[in-house]
Structures are given as C-alpha cells and as structure tokens.
Amino acid sequence: MPAPSPQTAAVIYNPINVDIDALRDAVTTAAADAGWNESIWLETSEDDPGQGATEKAKEHGVDLVIAAGGDGTVRAVAEALRGSDIPLALLPSGTGNLLARNLKLTLNDVPGSVIAAFTGDDRPIDLGVIDIERQDGSRDRHAYVVMAGMGLDAKMIKNTDDDLKAKAGWAAYVDAIVKSLRDPNELHLHFQLDDQKPKRATAHTLIVGNCGSLPANVLLLPDAVVDDGVLDILLMRPGGILGWIRVWAKIAWTNGVIRRTKTGRELAGEQKSDGDLDYRTGTRLVARLSRPEEIELDGDTFGEATAFNTWVEPGALTVRVPRS
C-alpha cells in the first residue's frame, strides 16, 4: 500500500501582529519534523482581513489553515472555513485572543502552538452566523466565533483608540468604557428567540455568545459552551449606579472568581437572571431595533444595524488543539 502524500498547511498572517521571521522559522521546523510539505504563506491586508486569503488556501487544496493574528484575523478565516473539513489552528497574536482563551489554549508560546498545529487533535466547534440589516435595507452575512454585541459593548469597541490598544492592550478599553457610559441612549428592540412569542425589551447591552470568557478574568456568559449547539443571550439593563455595581460584582466576582472552581460552581449554581442581567439560550435570535445601532462581532465594529437574524451552526468549524 503506497504511503500517503505529505500534507500542506497554509499560514494566513497579519503582518502587524506577528514577527514574521520567527514565525517562518518555527513553522518550517515543525512542518519538516511532522513530515509535511513546505507551507503556503498568505498575508492579510486592510482590504482582506482573511477571507480572501483563506479562499486562496482552499483553492490550493491545503490540509490545514494556521491563523496568525488577532481576533479579527481568526474571525475572518473561520468565516471562510465555515462548513469545510479543513481544520483551523490558532497562533494567538492579538490583544484579546478570545477564541484561544475559551478553548484554554496557551497564549504566549508560539513555538508550542506551531507544534500543536501540526501534531494536535481536531475539535469541532459551533459557529455563530448573522445576517445584518442596514438602514438602506441591504443585508450582509458574517460569522463569529465568540460573540456579537450591541449597545454599550459595541460603543465601547467603537470608542477604543487603536493606537492606545496597540500600546496598552486590554487596558485601552477602560477609557472607552468611560466614554460609552456617558451615552444615555438605550437599546429598544423587538425580538423573537426560536419559536417563542415575540417580545419587546429595553437594555443597555445585548450580547449573543457562542462562548463567554473575556480577558481580565471576565466570564460574561458563565454557562456558554463552544460546542453545545446553542447560543447564550444576555440582556444587560442595570438601573443607576447601584445597578452597575451589582452587574460588576456578579460578572467580575461571582462569574470571574467563584464559578471558576468546582466548589464555587456548586455554590453559584446555574446562571440566574435578575433585574440587571437577563440570561437566555436558543438556536436563533431575530431582532429589530427602534433606530440604527452599533454592532460588533468578536471585538471588531461592524457599523450600524437596524435589525439582525443570528443563528448557531453546530460543528461548523474544526479547530486544531493540542493532543490530549
């Protein structure tokens, strides 16, 4: 029986986020050690954050796509790999590294991450897909691996200074949060979750999550699981300064500290809705806003939306993880 042909990987990288020389050395060594062909290298750009490069990789018939960049690069590559059998390997290189955090991957070990890309196991995870309706009636479709957000969440990202983010990392969002909290406007939406009765709601923030862990030990959606076939929805509507204090205490302390231990999870129980935080789960959420509102996907702003239709596609993305 003839030996199988050597496999080929494509490295899709953001030149702003990576040390390309060190990355090439690590990939070349790991590929040779694993018996793979020389890798294909494709660079992202402002016009193509990753989808076009991924389509080129697919045309080459690659067996693996390695995404080296921030959350925007990962989201774009995942969008183009949606529904394919080609696994995605992550080389965390940005500020948030949101999907890597939720998969509990090592964040600061590029050589180790590269080795895992060529020798690891494949894990199917869910993808969130969203159709966004614009003010002119046009619609565009995108995928997200972590979460979509509107309200305070999206305004915070829009208000974040990119230069400060590059220098200060996650701390750059503090100034953006202050700016966003000064905005008195709330979300007014009419929504339907799965086949439930349509409802109206007013909220400061709406989050639709495929998984729920953020930097700084923030567990925003404590029961969200990246491969459970459902989306976790959070409506945040605190009343006044005391309400914001309660929200912060629940997210930062109860979710971020207590629930991360087995005993803490038993004490905290399942995520519970209250007057400030309203948790729901479902497979599809359709919503219409009273006015155009900012929307973000995986930490990047996507302009204003007047309505959206989002759903989960179970197992639509395969991620390469370290061998267990």
ABEGO torsion letter per residue (X at the ends): XBBBBBBBBBBBBBAAABBAAAAAAAAAAAAAAAGBBBBBBBBBBAABAGAAAAAAAAAAGBABBBBBEBAAAAAAAAAAABGBABBBBBBBABAAGAAAAAAGBBAABAAAAAAAAAABBBBBBBBBBBBBBBAAGBBBBBBBAABBBBEAAAAAAAABBAAAAAAAEAAAAAAAAAAAAABABBBBBBBBBEABBBBBBBBABBBBBABABBBGGBBABAABBAAAGBBBBBBBBBBEAAAAAAAAAAAAAAAAAAAABAAAAAAAEBBBBBAABBBBBBABBBBBBABBBBBBBGGBBAEBBABBBBBBBBGABBBBBBBX
